[in-house]
Amino acid sequence: MQAEAGSPLRGPILVTGATGQVGGQLVETLAPLGEVIAPGRAQLDLASAESIRSVIRAVRPRWIVNPAAYTAVDKAESEPKLAYAINAEAVGVLSEEARKIGAAVIHFSTDYVFDGKGSSPYVETDVAAPTSVYGASKLAGERALAESGASHMIFRTSWVYGAKGKNFLLTILKLAREKETLRVVADQHGAPTWSRDLAEMTAHVIRRCEDASGQHREKLPEAVASLGGIYHAAGSGETTWYEFAREAVLLQQRREPGKQFAELLLISTAEYPTPARRPANSRLDCSKLQERLGWRMMDWRESLQKVLTEF
Ligand SMILES: NC(=O)c1ccc[n+]([C@@H]2O[C@H](COP(=O)([O-])OP(=O)(O)OC[C@H]3O[C@@H](n4cnc5c(N)ncnc54)[C@H](OP(=O)(O)O)[C@@H]3O)[C@@H](O)[C@H]2O)c1
């Protein structure tokens, strides 16, 4: 339902990080829900508390949707201060402002809050124990939001990809066209998540909360609080980076029969050392999302086929 001027559900939706994979999709997908305001970094710099405060006070959104983040996982190891400023401190400021004006917050977090030592998919109540600066800074952001008193939802996702933006799929397809062989890690287990599916899930959740509020802005924080908390929201199914790459290259090869693609070689994490340690088990159990919010994330194989048709 669209919030028209003068309707009880007033106030726009503020989306951060619109130049990113998830933010870009959110701006498109949330448009039917009413006015969406998506300031660029020049207007809203998450490294500046003053900038966050002045934008939120000027916009007075009913929702703040925050996919913006410091996402350079390896670089974060040498830039912890900046990673924490954007992934944790900014979330605290944004949430404090949200609470003051009665806005609800939707925030995105990551599978990297877990150490990956578990042998089954993680549920929301499992103990978080990040192994990287990025993961630790995202966990600190979750906690800052939870402690702020703002009504909120946190969606932890994994391996985000789509037809646009910087992501594993686009990198693999580019390299597979350029090289004869490609070495891909085969001992990290997780699920690729389509940025559009995440955005559609978010729109569904916003609608659901607004319905629960009886379409009243004043009742929205309470409605969100009653459904809120942490949810796991990753693509259905599971795979490894190697299997994901193999499936993508195979499907693309079928679409371009005359084209030569690289042969994929399976390697271990130990053979591909990176500054940040990544969890071996990144699998997220998303049953809470399905049971409480009525959304089943798309199977990664199905979304991969759809994404490839968008090139
Ligand atoms: N990508 C993944 O595989 C993955 C996996 C798990 C969880 N997540 C989480 O999902 C969310 C969305 O990720 P994504 O893949 O869409 O990220 P992304 O494509 O890297 O986009 C990040 C966005 O954050 C913005 N940003 C960074 N620093 C900023 C600052 N100081 N002020 C304002 N904006 C700033 C960027 O703006 P600029 O264009 O100006 O840099 C960009 O729009 C993030 O919270 C991430 O932690 C992602």
The ligand as a Gaussian input file, in Angstrom:
#p B3LYP/6-31G(d) Opt

LIG

0 1
 N       28.291000      -8.567000      -0.432000
 C       28.189000      -9.670000       0.296000
 O       28.587000     -10.760000      -0.138000
 C       27.567000      -9.632000       1.655000
 C       27.524000     -10.812000       2.422000
 C       26.927000     -10.763000       3.689000
 C       26.400000      -9.585000       4.171000
 N       26.480000      -8.452000       3.412000
 C       25.933000      -7.218000       3.961000
 O       24.897000      -6.806000       3.088000
 C       24.850000      -5.375000       3.031000
 C       24.870000      -4.923000       1.594000
 O       26.071000      -5.330000       0.978000
 P       26.400000      -4.947000      -0.536000
 O       26.991000      -6.156000      -1.172000
 O       25.240000      -4.265000      -1.157000
 O       27.580000      -3.893000      -0.322000
 P       28.320000      -3.007000      -1.434000
 O       27.856000      -3.375000      -2.794000
 O       29.765000      -3.100000      -1.111000
 O       27.804000      -1.541000      -1.119000
 C       28.183000      -0.868000       0.045000
 C       27.494000       0.471000       0.057000
 O       27.872000       1.143000       1.268000
 C       28.217000       2.471000       0.917000
 N       29.138000       3.068000       1.875000
 C       30.346000       2.609000       2.270000
 N       30.924000       3.499000       3.088000
 C       30.063000       4.540000       3.228000
 C       30.079000       5.761000       3.937000
 N       31.121000       6.134000       4.688000
 N       28.993000       6.586000       3.842000
 C       27.948000       6.253000       3.074000
 N       27.868000       5.121000       2.356000
 C       28.911000       4.262000       2.443000
 C       28.847000       2.358000      -0.450000
 O       28.882000       3.627000      -1.058000
 P       30.038000       4.051000      -2.109000
 O       29.570000       3.542000      -3.437000
 O       30.073000       5.518000      -1.998000
 O       31.309000       3.376000      -1.664000
 C       27.895000       1.387000      -1.114000
 O       26.762000       2.058000      -1.592000
 C       26.015000      -4.886000       3.875000
 O       25.535000      -4.543000       5.144000
 C       26.928000      -6.077000       3.995000
 O       27.668000      -6.050000       5.193000
 C       27.036000      -8.449000       2.166000

